[in-house]
Amino acid sequence: MSKLEEAYSLKYKDVIDAEKAYELFWDGTISDKRAFQCTDPNCEAQITCVNIDKKRAEMKQIPHFKCYGKHSDKCEAIKEFDEKRENRDKKEKGNSMKYIDNTIDIFSFDRPKRDGIVVETKDTSNNVNPKEKKAKIKEKYKDSGRRNVTYYSVKPLISKFEKYSTENSLDKHFINIKGFNISYKRMFVSIKDIDIESVEKYYRVYYGIGRIYKSKKNNDDFVIFFKNGFGNKGIKTCIYIGSNVIDKHYRKNKWREELEYLVEVKNKEIMFFINSKPEKKRDIIYLPVSSMDFIDYRIMTD
C-alpha cells in the first residue's frame, strides 16, 4: 500500500496529516502510532503513522500514513486513491475525499495552555463514535471546503520545507502567520546566503550548519555557533539557549536530553533551524530563542 496523506485520529478525533500527527505525538496528545483509521465514515481500516515515534535524527523517511487493515467495500477514499494511482495525470475531482488543503499551513505562536495533556477540544465525550464523527467531518467539508492545518512548532514546517525544496515548489506553498501569507521560499533563509543589512524586520526561519556546546558561563545553558556567518563573510553568528527558555517548555526534559546528545555528536554536521529575528551586538550576530517551539535540527546524512 502506498503512502496516505491523511487519516482519522481516534484520540484527537479529527482528520489530520502525518506532520500534525508527529507534532501531536511529541506533544503527548496522542501516544499510539496505530490509533488511526481511514477517513471514510463507512470504513474502519486501521492506519498506522510510520515514524512518529522516532526522533528526526533516526528517520530514514519522513512521517507518513500506511494502511495495515482492509478497506470496506463501500469506502470511497480507497476507490478514489486507486483511481489516482492508476492514472497519475488524472485531474482531481471536485468531490475528492481529501479534507486538508496543504497549499497554506497556519503557524500559530499561541500554543494552547494545556498542550501536552489530552484535552478533547472538539468533543468533550470520550465515547465519540468514529463513524458518526467522520460523517460530521465529511459533511462539514462538503459545506465549507477543505481546511488548513494549524501547527504550534516549527518542526513540521521544516519537514515541509525539505519536501517542497525537493519538489522545487517552495514558491507554490505558503505559511499563514497572524492572517498574512508568506511563501516557504521567503520564510526560510539560509544564513550564509544573506547579509545582515538585507534582513527583514519580521520573524523568519534561519538555518545553517553549526555545532552546539555547553555554555562556559552556565553549564545548564547551550550555545550554537554556525559554520558560516551571515553572508558567509566570517561574521560570527550564534544561538544562545538559556536554561530559563528550556525550563518553561512542557517538553523540557526531552529537550535537555536531545541537546545533551547533540553536544556529543562529533563526526556529522548538524543543520540548525530557528524562527527568530537577528540582533547584532558588537561583532556577533545573535539569533534569540523565545521558545523551544521555534528551534529544531537535522543531522546531516553522508
N, C-alpha and C positions, 0 to 999 in steps of 0.2 A: 504494500500500500504506500502510495506517495505521501509526501508531507501535506498536512492540512493547515490552513491559515487561521481557522477559528474553532472554538469548542465551547461547550456549555460547562461552567464550573459548578459542581454540585455543592461546593462550600460557599462560594461567592455569590452563587445564584444569578449568574449573568453570562452572556456570551462575551468572551474575551479573546484577544490574540495571544500568541505564545510569549511575547515580551512582557505583556501585562501579567501573565501567569508567573513569569520569572520574578517580576517585581513583588507580586503578592506572596510568593513563596518565601523570599528572603525577608519580607516584612513580617512574616509569621501569620499572615491572614489565612493562607492555605498551607497544609502540611503534607498532603498526599498527591504525588505527581500523577497518580492513576485515577483521581477523583474527577473525571471529566466524561461528558457524553457528547454524542453527535448533536448538532444544533437543531435538527428536525424534531418537532413535537411528537411525531409518531415513531421515533427511533430511539432506542436505548443502547446503541452500540457504544462500547467502552472506548474512551480515548485516553491516551497517555501523553503527557507533555515531557518529551525527551529532553534531558539535560538541565531541567530547572533546579535540580538538587546539587548541581556542580558549580564550583567557582568558575569564573570566566577563564582563569588560567588553566583549568583542567579540561576545558571543552575542545573537541575536535570539530564540532558542528554547533551552530547557534541553536537556541531552544526552538523546538518545533513540535507540533502535534502529530501523533500517529495513531491510527485505529488498530486495536487489537481484538475488536469484537465484530460480530456480524450485523450488518445493517438490516433494518426492516425492509420488507418488500414495498412498503409504502413510503420509504424515505426519499424525499425529493432532493435532499442535499447530495446524497451519493449518486443519484441519477444524473444530476447536473454536473457533478465532479467528473463522472465517467465520460459524459458528452464532451466536456472541455479537454479531457485527456486524449480522446480520440481525434479531436480536431483543435489543435493548439491555436489556429488562426481564427477560430470562430469568435465573433464579437459577443460580448457579454449581453445577455438579455435583460430587459427591464425588471423582470420578476426574479432576478438572481437571489439565491439564498444567502448571499454574503451580507452580513449586517454591519460590518465595520468599514468605514471609509479611511483608508490608510494614506490618502493624499495629504491630510493635515493631522498632525498629532498635537495634543494640548499638553503643555508643560506648565504645571502649577507649582508655585513656590509655597503654597499654603497646604502643607500636609495635614490631613485630619489629625486632631489632637490625640486620638486614641489608636492611631495606627500601630500595628504590631500586635493588636488584640483582635480576635474575631468579633466584628461588630456587624450585625445584619442591617446594613444601611438601606437595603432595597425591600426586604421583607422581615418583619420582626419575628415571625414564627420560624422555628427550626424544622417544622414539618411541612415545608412547602413541597407540593407535588411537582417534580421536574417537568412532567408533561404539560401541566397547566401553566407553569412559569414560562416554559419555552413557547407555548402558544401565545401568551401575552406579549412576549418579546417580538414574536413574528408579526402579530397584529399591529403593534406599535411601529414596527419597522415599515409596514405597508402604509401606515398613515403619515409618518414623519420622515421616512427615508433612512439612509444609513447614518450612523453617528460616529463621532471621533472619540478616540481613546484619550483619557487623561492620565498622565504619568506624573509621579511626585519625586522622581530621582532622575539623574542624568544617565544612568546605566542603560535603559532600553533605547534612549536616543542615540547613544554611541553605537550600539549594535545596528541600528537602522542606518546610521551614517556609514558604517562599514559596508553594509549591504548595498546602499544606493551608490556608494563610490564604485563598487564592483560593477554595478549596472550602468554606470555613467548617467545617473538620473538625479543627482543632487539638487539640480535647479527645478525639478518637477515635483518635489515633495517639500512640505512646509511644516514649521513648528509654530503653533499659536501660543503667544505669551501675553496674557492680560488683554486679549482681544486683538492683538496685532500679529500678522503672519510674517514669518521670515523663512527663507528657504534654507534647507540644510547646507547648501553651498556657502551662504553668507554667515550662518550661525557658527559653523566650525572653522576655526582659524589656526593654521599651522604657525607656531611660534617663530620658527626660523625663516618664514616667508613674509613676515610683516615688520615694518619699522614701528617704533613706539610713537612716532609722530602721526602714523596712519590709524592708530587705534580709535575705535568708535567709543562713544560715551556710554553705550549700553552693554549689558552683560553679553558675553559670547563664550563659547566653549573653546578654550585654547588647549592645544595639545602638542606634545613633543617628547622625544626620548629623554629620559632622566634617570637619576639614581637617588635613592632615598637613604637617609641616615638618621640616627638618633641625634637629637639636639645636644650640643655640648653644654648649653645653659641649663636645660631641664631634661632629664632622661625620659620623662613621660611625653615629651614633645618630639615631633618629627620634622625634618626639613628635606625638601626635594630640590635638587639642582639639575637644571636642564643642560643637556649636552651642548646644544646650540642656543644662544640667547636670541632675543628679538632681532630679526633681520639678519641673523647669522653674522653679526658684527662683534661678537665677543662680549656683548652686554650681559653680565651675569643676571640670570633670571631664576627665581626660585619660588617655591610654595612652602609656607611655614604652617604646619598643622599643630595647633596648640592643644594641650590636653583638655582645656575647657570646651573646645569645639567637639572633640571626640566624646567627652563625658555627657554632653547634652543630647546626644543621639541615642535613640532607643536600641540601636544595634552596637552600642559602644564596645562590648566585649568582643564581638565578631570583628569589628573594625580594628581593634588593637591587635588581635590575632593575625589579621591579614597584613597589617603594616609591619609587624614584627617579622613576619615571613618574608616580606619584600626586602627588608633590610639585609636579609641573609642571601638573597638572590645575587650571585656574582657573575655567572657565566652567560647570562642572557640579558638583552636590552628590554627595558620596560617603557611602554608608551603611556604617559600620564595625560589625563583629560581633566579639565577643571572649568566649571562655569563661573566666571569671575570678571572683574574689571581691573586691569593692571594699574599699579601705582609705582611711580619711580621715586626712589629715595636715594639721594647721592648717586652712586654708580651702580645701584642694583635695582632691578625691576621685580616687584613682588606681585604675586597673584593671590590675593586674600581669599581665605576659605571661611565662608559664613555658615556652612552646613556640610556635613559629610554626605548629604544627598547630592551635592554638586561636584563631587570628585569621584573618579574611577580610573582604572588602569587596564592595560592589556600587556601580557608578557609576550614578547615577540618570538615567533617560532623561527626555526632555522630554514 
